[in-house]
Amino acid sequence: MKPTDTADPDYFHKVVDCQWACPAHTPVPDYIRLIAQGRFTDAYMVNRRSNVFPGILGRVCDRPCEPACRRGRVEDEPVAICRLKRVAADHKDEVADKLPRAPIAQNGKKIALIGAGPASLTVANDLAPLGYDCTVFEALEKPGGLMISNIPSFRLPERVLDEEIGYILDMGVKLKTGHRIDSLKALLDEGYDAVFVGSGAPKGKELNLPGRQEADANIHIGISWLESVAFDHVKSIGKRVLIIGVGNTAMDCCRTSLRLGADEVKVMARKPREFFKASPWELEDAEEENVEIVVNHSPKAFVIEDGKLVGMTFEIMEYDTDERGRITDTRVVGEKTIPCDDVILAIGQENAFPWIERDLGIEFDKWDVPVVDETTFESTRKGVFFGGDSAFGPKNIIWAVEHGHQAAISIDKHCQGLDVSERLPRGLNLETAKMGHNEWAYSNGYDPSQRRQMTHVELAKRFKDLDTEVELGFDPQQTAVEVERCLNCDVQTVFTASACTECDACIDICPVNCLTITPNGEEADLRQRLSAPADNLDQDLFVSEDLPNTGRVMVKDEDLCLHCGLCAERCPTAAWDMALSEIFLPHADDEAAERARRRAAE
Amino acid sequence: MTSIVKPRIDKHLRRNQLGLTVRDYEGVMSTLCAGCGHDSVTAAFVQAFHEMNLEPHRAAKVSGIGCSSKTTAYFLGQSSGINSVHGRMPSVATGAAAVNPDLYYIGVSGDGDSLSIGIGQFAHAIRRNLNMLYCIENNGVYGLTKGQFSASADIGTKAKYGEVNEQPPIDPVLLALSLGATFVARGFSGDKKQLVPLMKAALAHKGFALIDIVSPCVTFNDHKGSTKSYAHTYEYYHPVIHADFVPEEAEITAEYQDGGAITVPMHHGGNVTLRKLGRDYDPRDRDQAFHLLRTREGSEVLTGLLYIDETKPDMGDMNRLPDEPLNVMDYSKLCPGSAKLAEVMKGYS
């Protein structure tokens, strides 16, 4: 293999699995260290820079970081990253004075943002401090998008939303609630310099089975129903409720039903558990509330008696799977009718753009979804940008935030008359973490503690109203243990081949056998002859330059490295060093600052 | 030494026939200097025992005084050991082996402990063919007393602060050969691919097995001008013959059959196969071993299993000692009583 190019920012970024997996690339180990030092406000600000809504995401993020967490490979459970994010948000001091503000003089550019969800709010958050005049149009009475309409307040209290959305509105962003945009053409005619569409994927999928029309009064579309509950239009539901579908919306529907008077709630799944779309922790939380999850039941018909819904008929399914767990054959082996008073359909949602005229130069594809550039988020019409669920279909809040950041860069460039596709590259800064003899600027010891479990409000107390937050947040003891579980993957192992004497000290001390000195070879071959076979192909091999004494190479399998620094402590020549990496991921303000620097240089 | 103990994470590690990972064969945290060759030798012991599927308590570790002698604490934490008096480890090993021949005796010594203060003990342990693996972690200096030349320092080698050694070195391999040792090898701490199989073969050998291991002192003897530095050893490193221990149940594969590999059946079962590396050399021939060592070119560090003789009786056989350890021997057999004593005494009257 060729020597690894560690100057490429992506190499060390990828080693920080959580940050790499996070769509907004939140520097997780960095803020966990700040929490460990009790610097909650600083931890919050580090978070906010990349994900804008730490308090919200600390409760309801989809957490792509956690399945990626190295700790989950080293032992079984990842670091409770999401919970720690909430610790920062819960315990921070006043941050208003630390937030960017709009400049006294604006730059005269007007931006319209459609939908007050996380994508639009992020665009406004990035652009308002640069002097842009941002107006957010929201059809509902309150801002937040799905964060307010679809996520129940027992998971995400409204005060948290108000606070974090407030920080953005306080930058001088104009918010027009109850203002549905019915025509993009009309909006464009108002002379905005750019339009950002962040209207989400607001259309819940329908299930057209026999009886659907007759029983309409007791059949609800999940996301619309949750919205009606959030805005107090719906205050009760029948005793026996069936939820169709097992995504995260289904989990919110079943738990909300319990708080509106239902006492027998079943979630009906067509497939076995391993095919569920809901996050494992959301499934667990629902099951803790005695929601029954019924597998292998495929909806067949709604059962009507005297014009009223009394039950639903399901086909009982059987599946054959191959060795990889993929379904190879499906059979119907029976039929069953389950009595119920209400049915909630939570089988997915899609984009809908009836309000975008098709002659505006915005191209739609064969699924009637606008064609959007994956880097610039620009549609085929200059100056019209998409982000969040309205860009590439339903994802989650953290993806919407990242879309917002990227779209903000494009909008800024568009308004300045620059090429939107010419963007600042990512960067990397490495700084040694060595403080003295075997002393490091981070806690390098390995704490074998297990993941801390979130404490929940007692079952008896939580169903009294809709707003009792179920999760209590980590207490100081839980926090103190959990922060030490983080392996500090951003403190990188940096190798200088010319200094290596090939004494084997690092190889002997490595607790996870991730180092080897060996003759070089092709990757597939190398992977087999390391100290421990490198069988996780998702993780890179680091290969050094040729070593001075024998011409062999140092190979490191990035898979299980604990970042404990023992290689560097054992290295007599400091050929191994632990260095704190900072990945530079440009936002709109970085682009603007770079422009200013260049202007000043000229 | 390191600031923290090596974390114990072993769910990914290969388990041997006993269901143990290499981590089960480790000892306490090393307090040696970072980069010390001795720590690599320690790691080689751990690996050899693991690969041989020996229970970690089946060893008895004995040592004298010196950096090398500290290392017995760093491997096989579940076995017993004695860190004895300077240069007197062979006596302790002799006593222990006499009363309990059931354990694998591992002596770890240094060039000071074996070639200066303990050279007499070392010589006599060889002479009586004590059944043990005797490793000399050889770095050419007294590291524990700040880097004076030891008896194995080569002529012309430079000390850290500039003195040049003029006294001829004692080569433990030549010494052992001339004293009639039955297993004589040289290794290098930086090459576990050679060292681990050597250790396994030595453990399978019945009798005195010497492995002289070039194990650089990173603090006092790893500079330019030293003939026992990592750089110097790598430059002049010359494996002559590669020994592999092949356990009884495993087949001797074709890899060994070509190129005229030599197979030596071992007393404790299994075979040692010897693969020639470049030179025509038979390690069963003592004269050839002498010749090879006396005619080495320049600074060549000749390594490998240089001499092996499986036919000689060990100390236990020569002295007709019981195979059964005294600690499990029936008391009536161990102490036959006053009537038997009287009978024995009658023989002298």
Chai-1 contact restraints between the chains, C-beta under 6 A:
chainA,res_idxA,chainB,res_idxB,connection_type,confidence,min_distance_angstrom,max_distance_angstrom,comment,restraint_id
A,V74,B,I9,contact,1.0,0.0,6.0,A-B,restraint_1
A,N438,B,S3,contact,1.0,0.0,6.0,A-B,restraint_2
A,G445,B,I4,contact,1.0,0.0,6.0,A-B,restraint_3
A,Y446,B,P7,contact,1.0,0.0,6.0,A-B,restraint_4
A,T501,B,Y230,contact,1.0,0.0,6.0,A-B,restraint_5
A,E502,B,G190,contact,1.0,0.0,6.0,A-B,restraint_6
A,C503,B,G35,contact,1.0,0.0,6.0,A-B,restraint_7
A,C503,B,Y230,contact,1.0,0.0,6.0,A-B,restraint_8
A,D504,B,S40,contact,1.0,0.0,6.0,A-B,restraint_9
A,D504,B,G190,contact,1.0,0.0,6.0,A-B,restraint_10
A,A505,B,G35,contact,1.0,0.0,6.0,A-B,restraint_11
A,D508,B,D39,contact,1.0,0.0,6.0,A-B,restraint_12
A,D508,B,S40,contact,1.0,0.0,6.0,A-B,restraint_13
A,D508,B,A43,contact,1.0,0.0,6.0,A-B,restraint_14
A,P511,B,K6,contact,1.0,0.0,6.0,A-B,restraint_15
A,P511,B,P7,contact,1.0,0.0,6.0,A-B,restraint_16
A,P511,B,I9,contact,1.0,0.0,6.0,A-B,restraint_17
A,V512,B,I9,contact,1.0,0.0,6.0,A-B,restraint_18
A,N549,B,A231,contact,1.0,0.0,6.0,A-B,restraint_19
A,N549,B,Y234,contact,1.0,0.0,6.0,A-B,restraint_20
A,T550,B,Y234,contact,1.0,0.0,6.0,A-B,restraint_21
A,L566,B,T2,contact,1.0,0.0,6.0,A-B,restraint_22
A,E569,B,T2,contact,1.0,0.0,6.0,A-B,restraint_23
A,R570,B,A34,contact,1.0,0.0,6.0,A-B,restraint_24
A,P572,B,A34,contact,1.0,0.0,6.0,A-B,restraint_25
A,P572,B,G35,contact,1.0,0.0,6.0,A-B,restraint_26
A,P572,B,V218,contact,1.0,0.0,6.0,A-B,restraint_27
